Amino acid sequence: MNGRHPDRQAARLQGDDGASLVEYVLLVSLIALLCIGGLRYFQSSVEESFDSSASAISEASP
């Protein structure tokens, strides 16, 4: 045996689950912030595209 107590090693491994959860929460938060930032950055061009599409559809209607 390597001299370590099995309970300590098991407790150390259980502590890694909490760190993984925090890392996943930080990752999801970062992705959400990037998505929101991207939507705000492209908001005007997307809005113009939808406006031109809506006007083209309304003009094509009989």
N, C-alpha and C positions, 0 to 999 in steps of 0.2 A: 504494500500500500504506500501511497505517497505522503502519508502523515496528516492528511487533511481529514477533518471530521465530515462524514457524509451529510449530516444535517446542515452544516454551514454551506456546503456546496449546493445542496438543494435550495436553500434560502437564497443563495446568490443567483441561481438560475431563475427563481421565481421573480426576483427583482428586475430581471431583464424584460419581462412582459410589460411592466409599467412603462419602461423607457420606450419600448416599441410603440405603445399606444400613444405616448406623447409625440413621438416622431411622426406617426401617421396623422395625428391631428394637425401638427404644424405643416405637413405636406399638403393636406387637403385645404388648409387655410391659405397657403401660398398659391395653390392652383385657383382657388376661388377669387383671390385678389387679382391674379393675372387675368382671369376671365372678365371680371368687372372692369379692370383697367382697359382691356382690349375693346370692350363694348363702348366705353366712354370715348376712347380714342377714335374709333371708326363710326361713332354715332351720326355725325353730320353726313358722311358719305352714304351710309346705309339709309338714312332718312331721305336724302335726295333721290336715291334709287327707288325707294318705295313710292315717293311722291310722283316721280315721272312715270312709273308703272301704273299707278292709279289713274293719272290723267290720261294716259294712253288707252287704258281700258274704258274709261268713261267716254272718251271721244269716239271709240270704236263701237259703242253701243248704239243701236238704232233708236 
